[in-house]
Amino acid sequence: MTFEEIKNEEQNYMMHTYGRFNAAVVSGKGATAKDESGKEYIDFTSGIGVNCLGYCDDGWVKAVASQAATIQHISNLYYSPLQTEVSKKLCELTGMDKVFLCNSGAEANECAIKIARKYSFDKYGKGRQKILTLVNSFHGRTVTTLAATGQDVFHNYFFPFTEGFDYVTANDAEDLEGKLGEDVCALFIELVQGEGGVMPLSDEFVSAAAKLCQEKDILLMIDEVQTGMSRTGTVYCYEQYGIKPDVITSAKGLGGGVPIGACICSEKLSGVMTAGTHGTTFGGNPIACAAAKEVLSRVTTKEFLEEVNKKGAYIREKLSALPNVREIRGKGMMIGIVTEKNNAKEIAVKCVENGLLILTAKDLLRLLPPLNISYEEIDKGIEILSRVMDM
Ligand SMILES: *Cc1c(COP(=O)(O)O)cnc(C)c1O
């Protein structure tokens, strides 16, 4: 099929839920993708932070392929050693206590929301169900995670949304304190707001929030769906803030390209979700778990994390010399660029034409390159970006 044919068929047969770039990506290796005509693209997106080991990494392919040839699925009515291995590793990495495996970021967040409400219900009874999130946050596309998302543009059409959310201005401890009423059971936050514009929270705000939560037995829940899996230079971003969350949610990079999510809770919450209170058909699927096991064994080593930090710094340094750059934000290899001309979307479209896949978030350019991208690919990508920024 030609690109025009692919595009037409998409128009004919798929719901028009995505604003897509003009490219059909059909194969890839490392941080280089190919379209249907064989044209190559440097990938600064990882499929929105998913392909943390790039396209078709040898070890990852082997893990997935050999698992597909061993057992592809088994119901959660039976035990699965791969699930327990992945869960154990997540607990060891975080010092937390129990894991629920699911299939996406939104699902991991749904689990977190259910844990918060049930913990509070079990301990305090009805009426303490409100969850505070941040203005400009993003937590997913289900009706409940849309309600959790602190952006009015997402609160349309699908009424009624799930009740019991309120929104605090990021980095405003006073606003938080004012909203921490008797009916609040949890604070649920991203530490670097991804979709909201690659906006890291301040140390002061996060420390103050952690302290307030602890004093009032309010759960501190961190949405690490985008910041997790070593993206920001530590396995999870909360490590950089010196806090101990009650719940962490993880997805995107966790499977390196297959759908898997995890909701991880502390010891205090280990007994909250009892038999029959939660479940999913696909959660902890063996192929997804084999992929996650490979990812976890690779991206969490000291050497790998050092590389992520080195490459993050290298990319930032290169970017700061480009035209049309006003500000560079983010942590590690989660990078946002505010442009002088406020033309991120236009730049991203032109980058695709010129062989570079790059994201936007609000009115920023956003880079989430594969964590193991080569320096050669970084240089090639920046060279394309530099030419486009100069237009
Ligand atoms: C992408 C994202 C989600 C939603 O994940 P899905 O897998 O698309 O459901 C939730 N939270 C954050 C912070 C995200 O970046």
The ligand as a Tripos MOL2 file, in Angstrom:
@<TRIPOS>MOLECULE
LIG
   15    15     1     0     0
SMALL
NO_CHARGES

@<TRIPOS>ATOM
      1 C1          0.3000    8.2730   29.1870 C.3       1 LIG1
      2 C2         -0.0560    8.6000   30.5790 C.ar      1 LIG1
      3 C3         -1.1690    8.0040   31.2050 C.ar      1 LIG1
      4 C4         -2.1300    7.1090   30.4640 C.3       1 LIG1
      5 O1         -1.5520    5.9220   30.0570 O.3       1 LIG1
      6 P1         -2.3020    4.9780   28.9730 P.3       1 LIG1
      7 O2         -1.4170    3.8000   28.8640 O.co2     1 LIG1
      8 O3         -2.4200    5.7880   27.7210 O.co2     1 LIG1
      9 O4         -3.6330    4.6730   29.5480 O.co2     1 LIG1
     10 C5         -1.3870    8.2890   32.5350 C.ar      1 LIG1
     11 N1         -0.5690    9.0980   33.2140 N.ar      1 LIG1
     12 C6          0.5010    9.6880   32.6520 C.ar      1 LIG1
     13 C7          1.3750   10.5580   33.4730 C.3       1 LIG1
     14 C8          0.7810    9.4760   31.3080 C.ar      1 LIG1
     15 O5          1.8380   10.0860   30.7460 O.3       1 LIG1
@<TRIPOS>BOND
     1     1     2 1
     2     2     3 ar
     3     2    14 ar
     4     3     4 1
     5     3    10 ar
     6     4     5 1
     7     5     6 1
     8     6     7 2
     9     6     8 1
    10     6     9 1
    11    10    11 ar
    12    11    12 ar
    13    12    13 1
    14    12    14 ar
    15    14    15 1
@<TRIPOS>SUBSTRUCTURE
     1 LIG1         1 GROUP 0 **** ****
